[in-house]
Amino acid sequence: MNRNRQYPFFACSFTHAMRAAVCGIALLTPAMASAQVPPSAAEVARYSGLHAAAHRGDVVEIERLIAAKADINARDPYGRTPLHVATYAGKVEAIRALAKAGAHMGLLEKDRYDAVTIAAVANNEDALRALLAAGASAKLTTSRYDGTALIAAAHLGHHGVVKQLIAAGAPLDHVNNLHWTALIESIVLGDGGPRHVETLKALVEAGASTRLTDRNGNTPFRLAKGRGYRAMVEILEKAGAK
């Protein structure tokens, strides 16, 4: 299995690591372990009831099963509810149908991901919009890293998702157990390119702290400067960061 496909969150390049070493900045690279795990083909083949209907995006069947008193928050062996499955599959109408029928919007699956974080990582702005409109929270602490959907999206440079989450009241300065904020992750796990620059800009404009540091005392400004991310440095400088 390609581990980077299984676990996209912490794929740091050798170039980034070398830049960090040269600049005396510690770069933490967590062990490659599974994070978000969508249903496999074998799991999907075993699905029945609401899980199967959610994966297919079959709204008529979802409504029929709910009318027949099916458990809308039933779990598969990995702890995924039909809402999780619909979100992984990108079935926006199924998400709306499940939400309308009273699905619990904040349940976490085995690896502690909620539907909002799943949509954020997938860069599925339509699914995220549907979840937030239905009352899902952008404020939950999720994942084994005690992070948030905003941190996950910032890491990946999903700037459209980041802007949605900011508008929904996501905590801007949440610090995960790696001692990183969304702003810091957009730098240390980003590539300094346009997507991550736009992400950092959105966070700064929303009022995210430029003073919070990583566990080694490095500010976002120093982290960006050490990596040679000039566009990020300019944004941080204009915001008064040091």
N, C-alpha and C positions, 0 to 999 in steps of 0.2 A: 504493500500500500504506500502511496505517496504521502508522507507524513504532513507535508505542507498543505496538501489538499484537505486532509483530515483536520488539521489544526492550523488555520491560516493566521491566527492572532499574533504569533510571536516568531515570524520568519524574519530574522534580522540579517542583513547582508554582511559579508566579510568586509566590504568597504566601510560600512558603518562602524564595525567593530574596530577596524584599524584606525579610523579617524578618532574614535573615542580613546583608544590607547595612546595615540600620539598626543592628544590634548589632555591626557591625565584625567579623563572622565570615565567613571565606571559605567559599563553597559551590561545590564542584567539580561541574560537570556535564559528564561525558565526552561526546564526540561520539556522536550516535545511530548506532551501527553494529550489525550483526546480532550477536546473542549466541546463545542457544539457538535452533536451527532444527529444528523437527520435520519429519518427511518430508512433502513436499507431496503433493497428490492425484496429480500426475503421477508423482512418484517411487513412490508406493504402487502405481500402476497398472503400473509396470514391475517391481515386486518379483516374485521367484519364490523357490521353496525356503523356507529357514528364515526369511528376512526377511518373506515373504508370510504364512507361518503365524504368525509372531510378531505381526505387525500384526493379524491376525484373532483371535489368541488361541486358535488351533487346537492344543490340546495333543496330540491324537491324531496329527496330521500332524507336529508337532514331534518326537514320539517315533519316528515312522516314519522321518523323515529322518535323525535321529541314529543310529538303528539301521543305516541305509544308509550311514553314514560321512560324512554332510554336515559341512562345516566349521562348527562351532558358533560360531566367532568370525569368520566371514566379514564383510567390510566392504562397505557400499554406497559409491557414489562420494563421499559426504560423511563416510565413515569410521565410520558407524553399524553396530554389530553387531546381530544379532537381539535381544540383551538390551536395547540402547538403544531399538530399535524397539518392543519389547513394553512398555517403561517409558513411552515417549512415548504409546503407545496406551492405557496404563492397564490392561493385561491381566495381572492378578496371577497367575493360574494359569499363564500362559505364562512369566512371570518365574520361578515356582517350578520349572517343568519344565526350563527352560534351565539354571537354577542347579544342579538335581539332576544334570543331564547333564554338568556340568563347565564351563559357560560361565565365561570369565574375568570376574570381577566388577568389576575396576578399570580396564578399558580406557577410553581417552578418545577421543571422536570429534573431528572436524576443529577444532571450537572449544574443545576440551579440557574437555568435560563428560563425567562418568561417569554411570552409571545412578542413583547415589544423589543427585547434584545435580539431575539431571533430575526425579526424583520429588519432591525438596524444593521445587523451583521450582513444580512443578505442584500443590503442596499435597496430594499423594496419599499420605495416611498409610498406607493399606493396601499400596500398592506399596513404599513405603519400609520398612515393617515386614517385608515379604517379603524384600526385598534384604538388610536387616541380619540377619535370621534365617538367611539363607543364607551369611552370612560376608562380605558387602560391607563395606568400610571407610568410616567416617564421617570419616576423617582425611586424605583425599587433598587435595592442592592442585589446584584445578581452575579453568578459565576463563582467558581472556586477562588477567584482573585478578589472577591468582595468588591467588584466594580459596579458599573452602571451601563445602561445602553449607550449613554453619551460617551463614556470612555471607550467602549468598543467601537463605536462609529468614528470617533476621532482618530483612534489607532489606524483604522483602515482608510481614512481620508474620504469618508462618505459625507461630504459637506452638506448635501441636501437633507440628508437624514439628521445631521447635527443641527441644522437650522430648525427643523421640525421639533426636535427634542428640546432645544432651548426655548422655543415658543411655548412648549407644553410644560415648562417649569422644571426641567431636569436640573439636578443640583450641579452647578457649574464647577464647584471646588471639592467635590467628593474625592477623597484620597483612598485608593485601593490598597490591598495588602502588599503590593510591590512599592508602595509609597509614591505612586504616580497619580496625577490628575489627568483629566481629558486633555488639557493644554500641554502637559508634559508628554503624554503619549503621542500627541500629534507630531511631536518633534522626535522623540527617541525611537519610536516605532514607525515613523513616517519616512518618506524618501526625499523630503524637501521640495517635491514637485508641486504643480498647480493645485492638485486636489487637497494636499495637506496644508498648503499655504492658505487656501480658501477656508479650510477647517479652522486653522489657527486664527485667522482674521475674524471669523464669525464668533469664536470664543472670546477673543479680546474685546470685540465690539459689544458683546453681551455683558462684559464685566467680569470675566473669569480672572482670578488672581494671577498676576505675573510675578508675585513674590514667593509663593509656595515653592519649596524646593524638593528635589528627590532626596532619598535617604542619605546621600553623600553631601548634601548642602548645595547642590548645583541648581541655580535658578534656570527658568526657561531660556532666558537670554544667553546665559553661558552655554547651555546645552545646544542651542541653535548655532551660536557662534563657533563652538568647537567642532560642529559638523559641517561648517561652511555653508549653511543654509541662509544665504544673503537676504532673500525676500522675507524670510521669517524674522531675521535680525532687524530689518528695517521696520516691520510692523511692531515689533516689541519695543524698539527704540522710540518710536512715535508715541507709544503708550506709556513711556517713562520707565520702562523696565531696565534693570541693570544686571 
